[in-house]
Amino acid sequence: NLYSVEKRISLEDQVDLMQLVRSERSKIKKWKAQQTLQKLRTWKDVSGKFSIKATFVKFDGDKAVLKKKDGKKISIPLEKLSDRDRELLESL
């Protein structure tokens, strides 16, 4: 059973294992964000009134460069993006 296995693992090994799990979770979160950003998605501004369908291209200073379906690129200041969009970009 799991308890008896945990009991046999030293505290130091348990800490190492927990750090490894956190690291792997972080990598998975980053990978998922990258996958999401490669797809055409709807980006919104903080007010929720403006939205655009585009893919993420890159950061340019304090701006996100997005590519619309027609191929045109636009730069949007990060502070103007919705909280959800900024959180997604921060996970990169």
C-alpha positions as CSV (number, residue, x, y, z in Angstrom):
1,N,0.0,0.0,0.0
2,L,1.0,3.6,-0.6
3,Y,1.4,4.5,3.1
4,S,4.0,1.7,3.6
5,V,5.9,2.8,0.5
6,E,5.9,6.4,1.8
7,K,7.1,5.2,5.2
8,R,10.1,3.6,3.6
9,I,11.2,6.7,1.6
10,S,13.4,9.1,3.5
11,L,12.2,12.6,4.2
12,E,15.0,13.9,1.9
13,D,13.8,11.6,-0.9
14,Q,10.2,12.7,-0.4
15,V,11.3,16.4,-0.7
16,D,13.2,15.6,-3.9
17,L,10.3,13.7,-5.3
18,M,7.9,16.6,-4.5
19,Q,10.3,19.1,-6.2
20,L,10.5,16.8,-9.2
21,V,6.6,16.6,-9.4
22,R,6.4,20.4,-9.2
23,S,9.0,20.8,-11.9
24,E,7.2,18.4,-14.2
25,R,3.8,20.1,-13.6
26,S,5.4,23.4,-14.5
27,K,6.8,21.9,-17.7
28,I,3.4,20.4,-18.6
29,K,1.7,23.8,-17.9
30,K,4.3,25.5,-20.2
31,W,3.8,22.9,-22.9
32,K,0.0,23.3,-22.8
33,A,0.3,27.0,-23.0
34,Q,2.6,26.7,-26.0
35,Q,0.2,24.3,-27.7
36,T,-2.7,26.7,-27.1
37,L,-0.8,29.7,-28.4
38,Q,0.1,28.0,-31.6
39,K,-3.6,27.7,-32.4
40,L,-5.9,30.5,-33.7
41,R,-7.7,31.7,-30.6
42,T,-9.7,34.7,-29.4
43,W,-7.8,37.3,-27.5
44,K,-9.6,39.9,-25.5
45,D,-8.8,43.2,-23.9
46,V,-9.3,44.1,-20.3
47,S,-12.7,45.7,-20.9
48,G,-13.9,42.7,-22.8
49,K,-15.2,45.0,-25.6
50,F,-12.3,44.3,-28.0
51,S,-11.4,40.8,-29.3
52,I,-9.4,39.4,-32.1
53,K,-8.8,35.9,-33.5
54,A,-5.0,35.4,-33.8
55,T,-2.1,33.2,-32.9
56,F,0.8,34.3,-30.6
57,V,4.0,35.1,-32.5
58,K,6.4,36.6,-30.0
59,F,7.0,39.2,-27.3
60,D,8.3,42.5,-28.4
61,G,9.3,44.3,-25.2
62,D,6.1,45.0,-23.3
63,K,3.9,43.9,-26.2
64,A,2.5,40.7,-27.6
65,V,2.8,40.3,-31.3
66,L,-0.2,38.4,-32.7
67,K,-0.8,37.1,-36.2
68,K,-4.4,37.3,-37.6
69,K,-5.9,34.8,-39.9
70,D,-5.2,37.0,-42.9
71,G,-1.4,37.0,-42.0
72,K,-1.3,40.5,-40.7
73,K,0.7,41.0,-37.5
74,I,-0.4,43.4,-34.7
75,S,1.3,44.4,-31.5
76,I,-0.8,44.7,-28.4
77,P,0.5,46.1,-25.1
78,L,0.4,43.4,-22.4
79,E,-1.4,45.6,-19.9
80,K,-4.3,45.9,-22.4
81,L,-4.9,42.2,-22.6
82,S,-7.4,40.4,-20.4
83,D,-6.2,38.7,-17.2
84,R,-6.7,35.3,-18.7
85,D,-4.6,36.1,-21.8
86,R,-1.8,37.6,-19.7
87,E,-1.8,34.6,-17.4
88,L,-1.5,32.3,-20.5
89,L,1.5,34.4,-21.8
90,E,3.1,34.5,-18.3
91,S,3.2,30.7,-18.2
92,L,5.7,30.7,-21.1
